Amino acid sequence: MLPLATRAPAKINLTLHVLGRRPGDGYHALESLVVFAGSSAGDLLSLEPGPALDLAVTGPTAGPAGPLDDNLVVRAARHLAAEVPGLTVGRFHLVKRLPVAAGIGGGSSDAAAALRLLGRLNGLSPDHPALMAAARRTGADVPVCLDPRARMMRGAGEAVGPALPLPPMPAVLINPGVPVETAPVFRALGLKVGEAHPLAAETHPAVDGLSGLDAVIARIAPARNDLEAPALTVAPVIGDTLAALRDQADCRLARMSGSGATVFGLFGHRSAAVRAARTIAAAQPGWWVRATLLR
């Protein structure tokens, strides 16, 4: 059989409200509108069927991706094998292009891509319960990446809403090349187990039924990323990337994704996003800068 292949796109949190820390397990309860990047911002994963599970990682960010045996691709495959006796596996090849520890779900998207490929190889339907079960066991962001389309994510990532037909959103993504681990950001947020976030009572804006880009941006602009302020204390350079976006013509909204350090800017037109990306990349050659469409 020929190798199977799929993209693992960057996951962008357009909003990220922290409701509080759950009293039972201590996890932070979230409410987040998630979208995914186009072809310019993603990893590539292929699978060659074979008798044993294996993984090779190449690409510009392969070095920081960590030990292969602990890679989320391998972990996801093992969790699915535990759910599906006799699962056919093989050798994965991951071309790593996304920055690591960047707040855009790179590892989670890779894991979800692995589950999609294994599902195709083994004749599992995309909504097979074993795929979601394996996704939940692999990581908090993996379920929302399993079918990478715009949707709401709630809880600690286990509750994933239906796909939302949002219009394509021209955007620029920036990562300053500083890895930001999630745990220190949540520690800087400072919530105790059982404690609610001060803004938890504020209702997340609904985006159902919005057809135009301007309407979507206007609706989510009053929302927030509650991890942005604590992330700035961990990696102050995030402020520089946000300022670089806000200085660009036609930037309608600039915000951090996930727990950082990647930020995004939404633009009214794709050409404006491309021009902004070129300008920022020329001024900051050490930054990872991509123009893309979010959807």
HELIX and SHEET records of a PDB file:
HELIX    1   1 GLY A   63  ALA A   65  5                                   3    
HELIX    2   2 LEU A   68  ASP A   70  5                                   3    
HELIX    3   3 LEU A   72  GLU A   83  1                                  12    
HELIX    4   4 GLY A  106  LEU A  121  1                                  16    
HELIX    5   5 PRO A  129  THR A  138  1                                  10    
HELIX    6   6 VAL A  142  CYS A  145  1                                   4    
HELIX    7   7 THR A  182  LEU A  189  1                                   8    
HELIX    8   8 LEU A  213  ILE A  220  1                                   8    
HELIX    9   9 GLU A  228  VAL A  234  1                                   7    
HELIX   10  10 VAL A  237  ARG A  246  1                                  10    
HELIX   11  11 ARG A  270  ALA A  283  1                                  14    
SHEET    1   A 4 LEU A   4  PRO A   9  0                                        
SHEET    2   A 4 GLY A  42  GLY A  50 -1                                        
SHEET    3   A 4 VAL A  89  VAL A  95 -1                                        
SHEET    4   A 4 ASP A  54  THR A  58  1                                        
SHEET    1   B 3 LYS A  11  ASN A  13  0                                        
SHEET    2   B 3 HIS A  28  PHE A  36 -1                                        
SHEET    3   B 3 HIS A  17  ARG A  21 -1                                        
SHEET    1   C 4 LYS A  11  ASN A  13  0                                        
SHEET    2   C 4 HIS A  28  PHE A  36 -1                                        
SHEET    3   C 4 ARG A 151  GLY A 155 -1                                        
SHEET    4   C 4 ALA A 159  VAL A 160 -1                                        
SHEET    1   D 4 CYS A 251  MET A 256  0                                        
SHEET    2   D 4 VAL A 263  PHE A 267 -1                                        
SHEET    3   D 4 MET A 169  ASN A 175 -1                                        
SHEET    4   D 4 TRP A 288  LEU A 294 -1                                        
END                                                                             
